[in-house]
């Protein structure tokens, strides 16, 4: 099933953002080692909220949850993303996709695209590295450049895309030094250079290359049901267009059509707990931000009225009595967020409104 939609603007009020710790920009390295999202203070009047991605791939280490935690901050929201991350020949290698940057633009989150410059050898695998660390000098320079920037995130993020060729070459040079220093074989430099050569041709090539890869990933994901997902409806591709010139390729875990209504469902599952983890829930809420702002939702030429649902499931039988105090409070805030932003939440097919928290 292929669903298309438009977004003309984002209106959303989050309630589950955690309280952020504050660090001086002079202690940025320490902040990155302790927190996934935090407030950076430059002086008494200048602050920004910064989240960072462990990998360029959005399915690793809950980057959406980290971005979500920055959304309640009233000033500039920034996310730091490595252009690509190479864990060594016995690990993974992930490259940034254009659609990730597009999504950040849509959420008005400023992206800083950077690279890792240092790492340690894995204690378990000879040709794998861990504890990768960003190059602090260009990172701080970009933060200072961003402070007086007056345009919105889209313009800033497009300028970041212009730099990906240069950043990619710096990343390759860094990994070559790390490889030599730690005596660890990395993934093929030839294939990485091929990707970077495409990026060096400019923003349009980068957008076209990444959109093509994202489209393929969307198609693969739309026909794959994870064993852990408890879904009953049809999986679908969701292609969103907006007035900023962006195309966003997503999958919808479950789609149910009832007459003129279409229910867009994001599923999160827990194997061992009564409810999914808070990080999983926040990851799902980023989809709710999108789903609750959709207009002109269509399948082929037929338009439907959209309804967004966050579907939480678990292998454990759900009961209020089985919840920890912190989980009860999380669900109360989630219920408030759903009511404020007009989406539904179900837990093992029970509506959160009917649970009586």
Secondary structure, DSSP 8 states (H G I E B T S, - for coil): -EEEEEES------S------EEEGGGHHHHHHH-SEEEEESSSS-EEEEEE-SSSSTTSTTHHHHHHHTTT-SS-EEEEEESEEE--TTS-EEE--HHHHHHHHHTT-EEEEE-EEEEEE-SS-TT-EEEEEE-HHHHHHHHHHHHT--S-HHHHHHHHHHTHHHHHHHHHHHHHHHHHHHT---S-HHHHHHHHHHHHT-HHHHHHHHHHHHHHHHHHHHT---TT----SEEEEEEEEETTS-EEEEEEEEEEEETTEEEEEEEEEESSSSS--HHHHHHHHHHHHHHTT-EEEEETTEEEEEEEEEEEEESS---GGGS-HHHHHHHHHHHHHHHHHT-EEEETTEEGGGS--
